[in-house]
Every structure is written in C-alpha cells, then in structure tokens.
Amino acid sequence: FPLSIRAAEVLFGVLKAAKYRSAATYVNAVRVEAFLRGFPADPELLEWCRRLSRAAARDRGQPKHSEPITAQLLEKLVEVCLEEVRAATSEAEAADALARADAYVLAWTFGLRVDEVVTFDAEESRVWVGHDEHAVALNISMSKTNPERKDTWRTAGCSCSAQGRSAAARERRARTCAVHRLEDRVLRGDFAVGVPLVGKSRTRGCNVGVPRRWRKAELLRALRADLAKAGVRVRDPEGAERYGMHAFRRGAAQAMARAGWSESTIKAYLRWESGCVALYIAEAPLALSRGFAASLWGAPGRAFCQPGVQGSLANMDGVIR
C-alpha cells in the first residue's frame, strides 16, 4: 500500500495466469482495503479495476463444478452418511459420518462456502439454537472477502413440521432439517472457542477425542465419494469433476428461486455482493419445462383458459411428475 495501477495490473495478471476465476474480485478487495486504511480513493484506479472485471469475464466459460445439489440429492447424501453410521465399527467412523451429514445440511441451508464450513467454530457467540422457537441461526461473514470484517446472522426454521405431513415424512425430512441436525450436534459436542462446529475425529496424538478441522480437499474428496455411493455420476464425459462444495450454495439458490424468492432476496440471504447469483438461478425455472406443453395444451382450465402469468403457470404442480 498504497495500491497503484501497476501493482493492481501485476496482481491481476498473476491470478489470471493461475486460472483463478475470482481474480478481479480480489483485486477490488485490495482496492477497498487500501481505502479503509486511509489512502485516498483514486478514480483512475477504480476505472482500471472495472476494466479488469470485464477482462476477467472474457472466455471464462461455464463455472467449474457447476452442477447444483438439489434437495432430493441432499437427502440421498445424508442417507449415505447415516448408512455409514449404522455400519461403523468405531466411534470415530460414526462421528465422521455424522459430521459430513451435518456439514452438507448446514452448507445447503445457509449457503456456506467451503472455507466457512471447515473454519466455523462451535461457540455460543456464533451459533444459536432456539429449541422453543424450532429455529437455529449462525453468525456468518457478510461476504467472501469481507475486508471490513462484518458479520451477520442467518436464521433457518424447522423444515419437517409442516402441517399435513405424515409421521414417516416428518421423520425423513428431519434428516435434512438444519434445526434437528444442529440440535443433535449441540447435544453430542462441546461448545468452546476454537472447537470446530463440524470437525473430524482425531485417531492419533495427544488430543484423541477432540475433533480437528476438516481440510478443504479432504472434505471435497469425501463429498465426491458420498455422491458416488448415492449413485450419482461425479464426472462428465470429458472426465472433469461435476460437483464441488460450492454445489450446495448453487443448489440452495436454485431451490429458493423455484420457491418464489426474488433475486434480491436470494442475494441478501446467501450473502452475495456480486451479481453472479443471477447466473446461478438463471436455469432454475427450466426444471418446470417438462410440464410446459401439458400446461399449455392440457385439459380445460389450464393456460389458454386463463389470462397472463397465472394462466401460463396454472396447475403446474399437478402436471409435473
């Protein structure tokens, strides 16, 4: 510091050469950090960063690991973990399988990034469990870079207590309910500063029994192994990986879009500062495409008998199987 145009250009070039997809975002984060440290804002540097953002977008193509993890796939993943718990031959194996199930559900429900999953501490200042309210909340960083170190609370309610569900359906839904999973984890683990909320068992050393943090690559390998056990094709025809930990965040965004959440609400809840959320949810309505023809040309009372958007989307739930 201070940040010059030349330094920003070199930093961007290094990140771009390393095929870092968020190069422009981090250059802008450095620019903001310089301003927060008291260096005067430079209009020329701001314009240069805008040019870098446009340059970074050229030929970027489809995001890596772009397949979303849907709610149905989340259920399969959790079931794989619970099967491993039932077949475990040691407490460490069972604990690690439960930890993965909890990590998957929390990542999907709160849109957590992999860094947040592996570094989140189980301390009362960051985790709230409202047993009477049937809700849980996490205190999470406002953004990916978060140069101002601002945190925010995100709350999730119980997803398995809806009226009209059978006891079996509620029990099945509880497996992927963030409230139930976090309540169970609170009962099983210790809350203390420095103790990971979702950790991996230690099997050697002087701290056996005290969970350590997952390594990002370690959790990613476990996710792909669990997907394969669930019968999911984890590689595309070219051999590239189809899923990463960001798939939970993308899947959550698309589920919210299909549930009727506005783009701005999704962006706020999942803590996106950039406009990339639009890319994540753009294809969400296409999940309804199988029912388009039936909704348009089906029985009386469907689209051609009703005006506007209400007509075009009438009875879609009954059309899709």
C-alpha positions in Angstrom: 0.0 0.0 0.0 -0.8 2.5 -1.4 -2.2 0.4 -4.3 -1.0 1.6 -7.7 -2.5 0.8 -11.2 0.8 -1.1 -11.9 0.5 -3.2 -8.8 -3.1 -4.0 -9.4 -2.3 -5.0 -13.0 0.5 -7.3 -11.8 -1.7 -8.9 -9.1 -4.5 -9.5 -11.6 -2.1 -10.9 -14.2 -0.6 -13.4 -11.7 -4.1 -14.5 -10.5 -5.4 -14.7 -14.1 -2.3 -16.8 -15.2 -3.0 -19.2 -12.3 -6.6 -19.5 -13.7 -8.1 -18.0 -10.6 -11.7 -17.3 -11.6 -12.2 -14.6 -8.9 -9.1 -12.6 -9.8 -11.0 -9.3 -10.4 -12.9 -9.7 -7.2 -9.7 -10.0 -5.1 -8.1 -7.0 -6.8 -11.2 -5.0 -5.9 -11.0 -6.3 -2.4 -7.4 -5.0 -2.2 -8.5 -1.6 -3.5 -11.2 -1.4 -0.8 -8.7 -2.4 1.9 -6.4 0.4 0.8 -9.3 2.9 1.1 -10.2 1.5 4.6 -6.6 2.1 5.6 -6.9 5.7 4.9 -5.3 6.0 1.4 -7.3 8.4 -0.8 -9.6 6.9 -3.5 -8.1 7.1 -7.0 -10.7 7.4 -9.8 -8.2 6.1 -12.4 -7.6 3.0 -10.2 -11.4 2.5 -9.9 -11.8 2.7 -13.7 -8.9 0.3 -14.2 -10.5 -2.2 -11.8 -13.7 -2.0 -13.8 -11.7 -2.8 -16.9 -10.1 -5.8 -15.2 -13.5 -7.1 -14.2 -14.6 -7.0 -17.9 -11.3 -8.6 -19.0 -11.7 -11.4 -16.4 -15.1 -12.3 -17.8 -13.9 -12.9 -21.3 -13.7 -16.6 -22.3 -14.4 -17.7 -18.8 -16.9 -20.3 -19.9 -19.1 -22.4 -17.6 -18.1 -22.4 -13.9 -16.2 -25.4 -12.6 -18.1 -27.9 -10.6 -21.3 -26.2 -11.8 -23.8 -28.9 -11.1 -26.2 -27.9 -8.2 -27.0 -30.2 -5.3 -30.8 -30.3 -5.1 -32.9 -31.0 -2.1 -33.5 -34.5 -3.3 -29.8 -35.1 -3.8 -29.1 -33.7 -0.3 -31.5 -36.3 1.1 -29.5 -39.1 -0.7 -26.2 -37.7 0.6 -27.4 -37.7 4.2 -28.8 -41.2 3.8 -25.4 -42.4 2.6 -23.8 -40.9 5.7 -26.4 -42.4 8.1 -25.9 -45.8 6.5 -22.2 -45.4 7.2 -23.1 -44.6 10.8 -25.1 -47.7 11.2 -22.3 -49.8 9.7 -19.5 -48.1 11.6 -17.1 -50.3 13.6 -15.7 -47.4 15.7 -16.9 -44.2 17.3 -14.6 -42.2 15.1 -16.1 -43.6 11.9 -19.6 -42.9 13.1 -18.7 -39.4 14.3 -17.1 -38.5 11.0 -20.1 -39.7 9.0 -22.4 -37.7 11.2 -20.1 -34.7 10.8 -20.4 -35.0 7.0 -24.1 -35.2 7.1 -24.3 -32.1 9.3 -21.8 -30.2 7.0 -23.9 -31.0 3.9 -27.1 -29.8 5.5 -25.7 -26.6 7.0 -23.9 -25.8 3.8 -27.1 -26.2 1.8 -29.4 -24.4 4.3 -27.2 -21.4 4.9 -25.4 -21.3 1.6 -22.0 -21.7 3.3 -18.8 -21.7 1.3 -16.3 -24.4 1.9 -14.0 -22.1 3.9 -16.9 -21.3 6.2 -17.8 -25.0 6.7 -14.3 -26.0 7.8 -13.5 -23.0 9.9 -16.8 -22.4 11.7 -16.4 -22.6 15.5 -18.9 -24.1 17.9 -19.2 -21.1 20.2 -22.2 -19.5 21.7 -21.4 -16.2 20.1 -21.8 -17.7 16.6 -24.4 -20.4 17.0 -28.0 -20.0 18.3 -30.4 -22.9 18.8 -33.9 -21.9 19.7 -35.5 -25.1 21.0 -38.8 -23.5 21.7 -38.9 -21.5 18.5 -37.9 -24.5 16.4 -35.2 -22.4 14.7 -31.4 -22.1 14.5 -29.1 -19.3 13.5 -25.5 -18.9 12.5 -23.3 -15.7 12.7 -21.6 -15.7 9.3 -19.2 -13.4 7.5 -21.1 -10.9 5.3 -19.1 -11.7 2.2 -16.4 -13.9 0.7 -13.6 -11.4 1.1 -15.1 -9.3 3.9 -12.4 -6.7 4.2 -14.5 -4.7 6.7 -14.9 -7.9 8.9 -18.7 -7.5 9.1 -20.7 -10.5 10.3 -24.5 -11.1 10.0 -27.0 -13.6 11.4 -28.9 -16.0 9.2 -31.8 -17.9 10.7 -33.5 -21.2 9.5 -36.7 -22.7 10.8 -37.7 -26.3 11.1 -38.4 -27.8 7.7 -40.1 -31.0 8.8 -43.0 -29.8 11.0 -45.3 -28.6 8.2 -49.0 -29.5 8.7 -50.3 -32.4 6.7 -47.1 -34.4 6.6 -47.3 -38.0 7.9 -45.1 -39.1 10.7 -42.9 -41.1 8.3 -42.5 -38.0 6.1 -41.6 -35.8 9.0 -39.0 -38.3 10.2 -37.5 -38.5 6.7 -37.4 -34.7 6.4 -35.8 -34.4 9.9 -32.6 -35.9 8.4 -32.1 -32.8 6.2 -33.6 -30.3 8.6 -30.9 -27.9 9.8 -32.8 -27.4 13.2 -32.7 -31.1 14.0 -29.2 -31.7 12.8 -27.8 -28.7 14.8 -29.8 -29.6 17.9 -28.4 -33.1 17.8 -24.9 -31.8 17.2 -25.2 -29.4 20.2 -26.2 -32.4 22.3 -23.3 -34.5 21.1 -20.4 -32.0 21.1 -18.8 -29.3 23.2 -19.3 -25.6 22.6 -16.0 -23.8 23.0 -13.8 -21.2 21.3 -11.6 -22.9 18.8 -13.6 -26.1 18.6 -15.0 -26.7 15.1 -18.7 -26.9 14.8 -18.3 -29.7 12.2 -15.0 -31.4 12.9 -13.2 -34.6 12.0 -12.1 -37.2 14.6 -8.5 -37.5 15.7 -7.3 -41.0 15.8 -3.7 -40.4 16.8 -1.8 -38.0 19.0 -2.4 -36.5 22.4 -5.8 -34.9 21.5 -7.7 -38.1 20.6 -11.4 -37.4 21.1 -11.1 -33.7 20.4 -12.2 -33.0 16.8 -9.9 -31.2 14.4 -10.8 -29.1 11.4 -11.5 -30.7 8.1 -9.1 -29.8 5.3 -10.9 -28.5 2.3 -9.5 -31.1 -0.1 -10.3 -33.8 2.4 -14.0 -32.8 2.7 -14.2 -32.4 -1.1 -13.0 -36.0 -1.6 -15.5 -37.2 1.0 -18.3 -35.4 -0.8 -17.5 -36.9 -4.1 -17.2 -40.4 -2.6 -20.6 -40.0 -0.9 -22.1 -38.8 -4.2 -20.7 -41.9 -6.0 -22.2 -44.1 -3.2 -25.5 -42.4 -3.8 -25.4 -43.5 -7.5 -24.5 -40.0 -8.9 -22.2 -39.7 -11.8 -19.4 -37.4 -10.5 -17.5 -36.9 -13.7 -18.7 -35.6 -17.1 -17.8 -37.4 -20.4 -14.5 -35.5 -20.6 -13.5 -36.7 -17.2 -14.0 -33.4 -15.4 -15.5 -33.3 -11.9 -19.1 -32.2 -11.9 -19.5 -31.4 -8.2 -17.7 -29.3 -5.7 -18.6 -27.9 -2.2 -20.0 -24.8 -4.0 -22.7 -27.1 -5.4 -24.6 -26.8 -2.1 -24.7 -23.0 -2.4 -25.8 -23.2 -6.0 -28.4 -25.8 -5.3 -29.8 -23.7 -2.4 -30.0 -20.6 -4.6 -31.9 -22.5 -7.3 -34.3 -24.0 -4.7 -35.1 -20.6 -3.4 -35.7 -19.3 -6.9 -38.1 -22.1 -7.6 -39.9 -21.4 -4.3 -40.6 -17.9 -5.5 -37.9 -15.9 -3.8 -36.8 -12.8 -5.6 -33.2 -12.5 -6.9 -32.5 -9.6 -4.5 -33.8 -11.7 -1.5 -31.6 -14.7 -2.5 -28.7 -12.5 -3.0 -29.1 -11.0 0.5 -29.8 -14.3 2.3 -26.8 -16.1 0.7 -24.6 -13.0 1.2 -23.6 -12.4 -2.4 -22.1 -8.9 -3.1 -21.6 -9.5 -6.8 -24.3 -10.2 -9.5 -23.2 -13.8 -10.1 -26.3 -15.0 -8.3 -28.1 -14.3 -11.5 -26.0 -17.0 -13.2 -26.8 -19.5 -10.5 -30.6 -19.1 -10.7 -31.0 -18.4 -14.4 -31.8 -22.0 -15.2 -34.0 -22.7 -12.1 -37.3 -22.2 -13.9 -36.3 -24.7 -16.6 -36.9 -27.5 -14.1 -40.6 -27.0 -14.9 -40.0 -27.4 -18.7 -41.4 -31.0 -18.8 -44.8 -29.6 -17.8 -44.9 -26.6 -20.2 -46.7 -28.5 -23.0 -49.2 -30.1 -20.8 -49.9 -26.7 -19.1 -50.5 -25.0 -22.4 -52.4 -27.7 -24.3 -53.9 -29.8 -21.5 -57.4 -30.1 -20.1 -59.8 -27.1 -19.9 -59.0 -24.7 -17.1 -55.3 -24.6 -18.0 -53.3 -21.8 -19.7 -55.5 -21.0 -22.7 -58.5 -20.6 -20.4 -56.7 -18.2 -18.1 -55.1 -14.8 -18.7 -51.5 -13.8 -18.1 -48.8 -15.4 -15.9 -51.4 -17.1 -13.7 -52.7 -18.9 -16.7 -49.3 -20.0 -18.1 -48.3 -21.4 -14.7 -51.7 -22.8 -13.7 -51.7 -26.2 -12.1 -48.0 -26.8 -12.9 -47.6 -28.8 -9.7 -50.2 -31.2 -10.8 -48.5 -31.6 -14.2 -45.0 -32.3 -13.2 -44.2 -35.9 -12.0 
